[in-house]
Amino acid sequence: MPVVHARWVRVSHWILAASVLTLAVSGFVILMAHPRLYWGEAGNDLMPALIELPIGPNSRGVEFVDRAPIFQDSAGPVSANRTTDIFNQNGWGRSLHFLAAWFLVVPGLVYLLIGVFGGHFRAQIWPRALELAPGLLWREMQDHLRLRIRRSPDDPVYGVLQKIAYSLVVFVAAPLVVLTGLTMSPTVSAAFPFLLRLFGGFQSARTIHFGTFVALLLFVVVHLVMVVASGFRRQMRAMTIGE
């Protein structure tokens, strides 16, 4: 008999998928307003960036005039007047991003609680010790790189690499992207200042948030490739109508 997904898994999967897509689009719009990443508490166009991203018109440089140090220390903060008109759609971008995040957090928490206490993670997600044998992992990696994916409907739902990837997403990447996102909210960080200390400042949280979300998007791309390679119609039936 083919193994099918429980209804709660299918429902949460598609809600989370729609949320991630919306977060990706709105996050890209937000990033286009200031495509530079920093480390620490502060960062702006007058400071050297940790990473400069070639995204949108603002990545080609913003011009300033009348630069002057705010304090006597010339190495301190600087004031200046911007002479370049910049692309900025932060208004609707941030509102949509924040709204879509709740459709990641709430179903994600429900999925996490049911998965832990209902035994779903123990039965289908967490890799067993025997599956982590180096020889088995190496063979599985070779099969995936060559797109030799099992298609038989009576195979286990997840291979060991899938189990490892899903475990990292559920228990590392998803909580990290949510916590760093909350850290960037002045209201949340004022109420829970330990978040800023945990991630090393506002700009550090923003950089970690970006890197983690890129990792999640790469996971989604690989996930889609594996769905196609392992039998698209069967996989879609299993994740929609449960047959």
C-alpha positions, 0 to 999 in steps of 0.5 A: 500500500502506498504511504500517504500524508495525514490531512493535517500535514497536507493542509499545513504544507500548502499554507506554509508553501503560500506563506514562504512564496509571499515572504520571498516576494515581499522580502525581495521588495524590502531588500531592494530598498537597501541591498546592503548587509552589515554586522553589529547594531547599526548600518546605512549607506554611509558605512562600509557594508559586510555584503553588497547585493546587486539587487535593484537600482539602489545597488548602483550606489547612492550619492551624498553631499555635505558629509560631516561628523556628528561628534568630534571623533571623525571615526564616529557617525556621519550626517549627509544629504542624499542627492539620489532618488531611491527605489523604496516600496517598504510600506506595503512590502513590510506590511505584507511580509509581517502578515505572511509571517503569521501564516508561517508561524501559526501553522508552523507551531501547530505542525511542530506540536502535532508532529512532536506529540503525535509521533510524526517526527519520530516515525517519519522525519528523524533519521534513525541511527542505522540510516546515518551510516557513512556508506548509506549516506554516501550512496544516497548522496550519489543517487540524488546527485544523479537524480536516481530517485526511487519511484515505487509507491511502497517506498518509505515516504522519506529517504535519509537525506530528506529526513536530515534536510527536513529536520534542519528546516523544522528545528533549525532554519525555520525557528532561526528565520522567525527569531531573527525576524522578530529581533528586527521589530523595534517593539519586540526587541524592546520587550525582549532585549535579549534577542539583540544580545543573542544575535549581536545587534539589529544588523546582525539579525538582518544578515542572519535572517537573509542568509537563513531565508536564502538557505530555505529557498534553496531547500524549496528549489531542491525539494521541487526538483526531487518531487519531479524526479520521484514522480510528480503526479503521484507526489502531488496526489499524495500531498493534495487528496491523499491518494 
